[in-house]
Amino acid sequence: MGADASMSALTARACQANSARRTLRPTTSADIARVMEILADGRASLADLGIDQWQNGYPNREMVEDDVARGIGYVVEDGRGRLLATCAIDLGGEPTYDAIDGAWLTTSTSYEPRYAAIHRVAVSRDVLRGGLGRFMFCEAERIARSRGAESVRVDTHSGNVRMRALLESLGYRECGIIFLDNPNEATPERVAFEKLLERAPVGDALTEEACLWGKLAEDASSQEGLAEGECVL
């Protein structure tokens, strides 16, 4: 077996193992209390890093309930039914992204969105450095691709260097600065990223590649550059 074939086989095995252990699924009303705990963990992680993001009541329960009602909230569940992480995957357009100090990779707007926006990413403090942030992004990209999105857009605080490093490692390009329309956030500026979604003709190979790196992050979480640490977006 050649090197390329060996890597493909390893990638497939890693993804199968990951899928057996954890799943990204839609958030339900029964999950909301646990989601709020995970978001509180994310808020505390940001505070530990000296970042003023999420320190004034965002995201709140009403927002999580709205995510559930709109079908854009997601949780990561492990094989024992524990909820480990959360995010929102919104394909309905993000008005904040219509104005950017810079330039997106695509010309899509919130009026006719052809992108998915990922928001409210947080991981339980019990499982930090477990590759869950990477897993959520590769799953979000799979969902976006399956629904015809041409890209994924993300924004994060300029001081969130761990999230920025994770995004860059996953192939996201820094596009400029957007400004939040949220008076509760002390720093309204956010660094904007976008990733073009290529079509994966065989077995969603791009997702498998990303999941392999998630597996490597779990197995070598102490190595700089592989584990995302406090993963909050």
C-alpha positions as CSV (number, residue, x, y, z in Angstrom):
1,M,0.0,0.0,0.0
2,G,1.4,3.4,-1.0
3,A,1.8,6.4,1.3
4,D,-1.3,8.1,-0.1
5,A,-3.4,5.1,0.3
6,S,-2.2,4.5,3.8
7,M,-3.1,8.1,4.7
8,S,-6.5,7.8,3.2
9,A,-7.1,4.6,5.2
10,L,-5.9,6.3,8.4
11,T,-8.1,9.3,7.7
12,A,-11.2,7.1,7.3
13,R,-10.5,5.1,10.4
14,A,-9.9,8.3,12.5
15,C,-13.2,9.7,11.3
16,Q,-15.1,6.5,12.0
17,A,-13.6,6.5,15.5
18,N,-14.6,10.1,16.1
19,S,-18.1,9.6,14.8
20,A,-18.6,6.6,17.2
21,R,-17.6,8.7,20.2
22,R,-19.4,12.0,19.5
23,T,-22.0,13.6,17.3
24,L,-23.0,17.1,16.4
25,R,-26.8,17.3,16.5
26,P,-29.5,20.0,16.7
27,T,-30.1,21.5,20.2
28,T,-33.4,20.7,21.8
29,S,-35.3,22.5,24.5
30,A,-34.3,19.8,26.9
31,D,-30.6,20.7,26.3
32,I,-30.9,24.4,27.1
33,A,-29.9,24.3,30.7
34,R,-26.7,22.4,29.9
35,V,-26.0,24.7,26.9
36,M,-26.1,27.6,29.3
37,E,-23.6,25.9,31.6
38,I,-21.2,25.3,28.6
39,L,-21.6,29.0,27.6
40,A,-20.7,30.0,31.1
41,D,-17.6,27.9,30.9
42,G,-16.7,29.7,27.7
43,R,-17.3,33.0,29.3
44,A,-15.0,32.1,32.2
45,S,-12.3,30.9,29.8
46,L,-12.4,34.2,28.0
47,A,-12.1,36.1,31.3
48,D,-9.2,33.9,32.3
49,L,-7.5,35.1,29.1
50,G,-8.2,38.7,29.9
51,I,-10.6,39.0,26.9
52,D,-13.7,41.3,27.4
53,Q,-15.9,39.2,25.0
54,W,-19.1,37.7,26.4
55,Q,-18.6,39.4,29.8
56,N,-21.9,41.4,29.8
57,G,-24.7,38.9,29.4
58,Y,-24.1,37.6,25.9
59,P,-25.2,34.9,24.9
60,N,-28.3,34.7,27.1
61,R,-31.0,32.1,27.5
62,E,-33.4,33.9,25.3
63,M,-30.8,33.8,22.5
64,V,-30.3,30.0,23.0
65,E,-34.0,29.5,23.0
66,D,-34.3,31.4,19.7
67,D,-31.5,29.3,18.2
68,V,-33.5,26.2,19.1
69,A,-36.7,27.7,17.6
70,R,-34.9,28.6,14.4
71,G,-33.1,25.2,14.2
72,I,-29.6,26.7,14.1
73,G,-28.4,25.6,17.6
74,Y,-26.2,22.5,17.8
75,V,-24.6,20.5,20.6
76,V,-21.8,17.9,20.6
77,E,-23.0,14.7,22.4
78,D,-20.6,11.8,23.3
79,G,-21.4,8.1,23.3
80,R,-22.6,8.3,26.9
81,G,-25.1,11.1,26.2
82,R,-23.1,13.9,27.8
83,L,-23.2,17.3,26.1
84,L,-19.7,18.6,25.7
85,A,-19.9,21.7,23.4
86,T,-22.2,24.0,21.6
87,C,-22.4,26.3,18.5
88,A,-24.9,27.9,16.2
89,I,-24.8,27.3,12.4
90,D,-26.8,30.0,10.6
91,L,-27.4,29.8,6.9
92,G,-30.0,32.6,7.0
93,G,-27.6,35.5,6.6
94,E,-25.8,37.8,9.1
95,P,-26.5,41.5,8.6
96,T,-23.4,42.5,10.6
97,Y,-21.3,40.9,7.8
98,D,-22.7,43.2,5.1
99,A,-20.3,46.0,6.2
100,I,-16.6,45.0,6.5
101,D,-13.4,47.0,6.8
102,G,-11.7,44.7,4.3
103,A,-13.1,42.3,1.8
104,W,-14.8,38.9,2.1
105,L,-13.6,36.1,-0.2
106,T,-17.2,35.9,-1.7
107,T,-19.7,38.6,-2.6
108,S,-22.7,37.1,-0.8
109,T,-24.8,39.4,1.4
110,S,-27.4,38.7,4.1
111,Y,-30.1,39.5,1.6
112,E,-29.1,36.5,-0.5
113,P,-26.7,34.5,1.6
114,R,-24.6,31.8,0.1
115,Y,-22.6,31.2,3.3
116,A,-23.0,29.7,6.7
117,A,-22.1,31.8,9.7
118,I,-20.8,30.0,12.8
119,H,-21.6,31.7,16.2
120,R,-21.6,31.0,19.9
121,V,-18.9,28.3,19.9
122,A,-18.1,27.0,23.4
123,V,-16.6,23.9,24.9
124,S,-17.1,22.5,28.4
125,R,-14.2,23.1,30.7
126,D,-14.2,19.4,31.5
127,V,-13.0,18.5,28.0
128,L,-10.8,21.4,26.9
129,R,-8.0,20.4,24.6
130,G,-10.0,17.5,23.3
131,G,-10.2,18.6,19.7
132,L,-13.9,19.5,20.0
133,G,-13.6,22.9,18.5
134,R,-12.0,21.4,15.4
135,F,-14.6,18.7,15.3
136,M,-17.5,21.3,15.4
137,F,-16.0,23.3,12.6
138,C,-15.5,20.3,10.3
139,E,-19.0,19.1,11.0
140,A,-20.4,22.6,10.5
141,E,-18.6,22.8,7.1
142,R,-20.1,19.4,6.2
143,I,-23.6,20.7,7.1
144,A,-23.1,24.0,5.2
145,R,-21.8,22.1,2.1
146,S,-24.7,19.7,2.1
147,R,-27.1,22.7,2.1
148,G,-25.4,24.4,-0.9
149,A,-23.3,27.0,0.9
150,E,-20.3,28.2,-1.0
151,S,-18.4,29.4,2.2
152,V,-18.3,29.6,5.9
153,R,-17.9,33.0,7.7
154,V,-16.8,33.5,11.3
155,D,-15.8,36.4,13.5
156,T,-13.8,36.5,16.8
157,H,-12.3,38.9,19.2
158,S,-8.8,40.2,18.2
159,G,-7.4,39.0,21.5
160,N,-8.7,35.4,21.1
161,V,-5.4,34.2,19.7
162,R,-6.2,30.5,20.2
163,M,-9.4,30.7,18.2
164,R,-7.6,32.7,15.5
165,A,-4.9,30.0,15.3
166,L,-7.5,27.3,15.1
167,L,-9.3,29.0,12.3
168,E,-6.1,29.6,10.3
169,S,-5.1,25.9,10.8
170,L,-8.4,24.9,9.3
171,G,-7.9,27.0,6.2
172,Y,-9.9,30.1,7.1
173,R,-8.6,33.4,5.7
174,E,-8.6,36.6,7.6
175,C,-10.7,39.1,5.7
176,G,-10.9,42.3,7.8
177,I,-12.8,43.8,10.7
178,I,-16.6,43.8,11.3
179,F,-18.4,45.8,14.0
180,L,-21.0,44.2,16.2
181,D,-24.4,45.8,16.7
182,N,-24.4,44.9,20.4
183,P,-24.1,47.6,23.0
184,N,-23.4,45.0,25.7
185,E,-20.0,44.1,24.1
186,A,-17.2,46.4,25.4
187,T,-15.2,45.9,22.2
188,P,-17.4,45.9,19.1
189,E,-14.6,45.1,16.7
190,R,-14.2,41.5,15.5
191,V,-11.7,39.9,13.2
192,A,-13.6,38.3,10.3
193,F,-12.7,35.0,8.6
194,E,-14.0,33.1,5.7
195,K,-13.3,29.7,4.1
196,L,-14.4,28.6,0.7
197,L,-16.1,25.2,0.6
198,E,-14.8,23.0,-2.1
199,R,-17.0,20.0,-3.2
200,A,-15.8,16.7,-1.8
201,P,-16.7,14.2,-4.5
202,V,-15.7,11.0,-2.7
203,G,-16.9,10.3,0.8
204,D,-16.8,14.0,1.9
205,A,-13.0,13.7,1.9
206,L,-12.4,17.2,3.1
207,T,-14.4,16.6,6.2
208,E,-12.5,13.4,6.8
209,E,-9.2,15.3,6.5
210,A,-10.4,17.8,9.1
211,C,-11.6,15.0,11.4
212,L,-8.3,13.4,11.2
213,W,-6.7,16.5,12.6
214,G,-9.3,16.5,15.3
215,K,-8.1,13.0,16.2
216,L,-4.5,14.1,16.2
217,A,-5.4,17.0,18.5
218,E,-6.9,14.5,20.9
219,D,-3.9,12.3,20.8
220,A,-1.3,15.1,21.0
221,S,-3.1,17.8,22.9
222,S,0.0,19.0,24.6
223,Q,1.6,19.9,21.3
224,E,1.4,23.6,20.4
225,G,-0.7,24.2,17.3
226,L,-2.8,21.0,17.4
227,A,-5.0,21.6,20.3
228,E,-7.2,24.7,20.4
229,G,-7.2,25.2,24.2
230,E,-10.1,27.4,25.4
231,C,-12.3,27.3,22.3
232,V,-14.7,30.1,22.4
233,L,-16.0,32.2,19.4
